C-alpha cells in the first residue's frame, strides 16, 4: 500500500532545495512484493538438472512387466524359445517345435524375424537352467535383432 511521506520543515518544499515539487506530498511504495527473480533462477537450475538426469534414468533396467489376467491376447504369432534342463549337457534348445543347437540360434531367429513388425521373443527356461546359461541365450537373441525378450513363467497354484 502506498504511504504518504510528510514534509520535513513544514514549508512544503520537502527538503532544503527551495524548489517545490509538483503534486504535493511525496508518495512512496513499500517493497512488500515477492522478488521472483531468485525463484525463477532456482526453477531454471532445477529444470536443467532434470533435463540432464532424465535420459540417464531411462537407461536403467529394461523389465517386461507381466500382463493382467484380462488383457487382450497377442494378435501376432509370437516366437517361443525353450531352454530345457538338458541344455547344460547338450547345448540344444527349441524354437517353436524345432530342436536346434545353440550355435544355430542366431541364424534361425534372424530368419524367423524377417518381415515381422514386432521383434519380440518369449523365452521359456526350465527352473534348472542357471542365470549364466539364460544370459547366453538372451545375448544371442539380442545379436539376432530381437528388441525385447519376454520371460514366461508358470502361474502360481490356485488356493
N, C-alpha and C positions, 0 to 999 in steps of 0.2 A: 504494500500500500504506500502511495507517495506520502511524503511527510514535508510539512512546510517548515523551513528554517527561518527563525526570526531574525530581525535586524540587530546588529551588534551595538550601534551607537544611537539608535533611535531616530536618526535623521533620514533614514530610508535609503541611504546610498550603499549599504551593505559592506562597507569597508572604508578605507581611507583614500580612495582614488578620486573622489569628488564627482565622479560620473554616476548618474543614476541609471540602473538597468531598466529595460522595458519590461512591462508586465508585473511589476511589483515584486513581492517577495519571491525568493528563490525556492524552487520545488526540487527535491532530490528523491530518487527512488532507492529503496533498500534492496540489497542483494539477497533476497530470500529464495531465489530460484535455484534449482539444482544445476550444477555445472555438468553438462552431459559430455563434454569433450573427453575427460578421463574414462567415462563409462564406454564411450564409443571405441576408444583405444583398446581397452581391455577386451571388448567384444570382438574386435578385429584380430587381436592376437589369438584369442580362443578359436576363432574361425580358421585361421591359418593352421593352428595346431591340429584341429580335427581334420582339415583337408589333407594334411601330410600323413596322419596316422590311420585314416580310414582305409586306404589301399593295403596297408600292412596287416590290418585286422582281417581282411578278406582272404588272405593267403594262408591263413592258419591251418585248419584241418577240414578236409572235404569229407563230409559224412552224408551218406544217403539214408535219410530217415525212413522208418517203416511206414507203410501205408495204413490207413484206417480200415477197419473191417468193412465199412460200407462204401469204399472207394470204387470208382469205375474200373473195370478190368482194362488191361493194356490192349490197345487196338492192334498194334503191330505184333508180329510173332517174335518174341524175344529169343536171344541166343543164350542157351544154358551151357555152362562148362562145369562138369562134375569132377571133383578131385576125390577119388576113393581112398580108403585106408591103405590099400596096397600101393599107393603112389610112391612111398619111400623105397620099396623094393624094386619095382619095375619101371618107374618113371613114366607111367601111362595114365591118361585121363580121357574123359569123354567130352565131345562136343555134340550136343543133342543125343543121338543114339550111337554115334560112331566112336570107337575106341582108337585113340591115336597116341603116338609117343610125344613126349614133351617138346622135342626138337621140331616137330611139325605144327605145333600150336599156333605160332605167329602167322605162318602162311595160311593155315586153314581159317583162322579168324579174319584175316585180311580178305580172303575170298568170300566169306560169309557176309562181310560188311559192305561189299561193293554194291552200289545202287541203293543203299538204305539211308534214310534220313536220320533215324535215331541210331547212335553209335554206342549203345549201352549193352552190357553183357552181365548176366547174373551168374554168380559162382555158387555152386553147392559143394561145400567141403565137408568131409567126414570129420567127426569130433577128434579122431586120432591124428589128423594132419596138423603138423606144427605150424607156427606162425611163419617161420622161415620158408617152409615149403609153399605156404599160401602166398607169400610175398613174391616168390619166384614166378608163380603162375600169374599174379597180378602185374608184375613188371613186363612179362611177355605180352600180356593183353594190352597194356599201355603202348608198348612198342608197335603193336599191330594196328594202332589207331583208335582204340576204344576210348571214349570220352569218360564214361562213368562205369564203375564196377560195382554192381549190387551184390550183397551177400545175403543168401537165403538161409533161413533157419527154420526149424520145426516150431509150430505154435506150441505154447505152453499147454500142459494137460488140463482138461476141464475138471472142476471140483464139484 
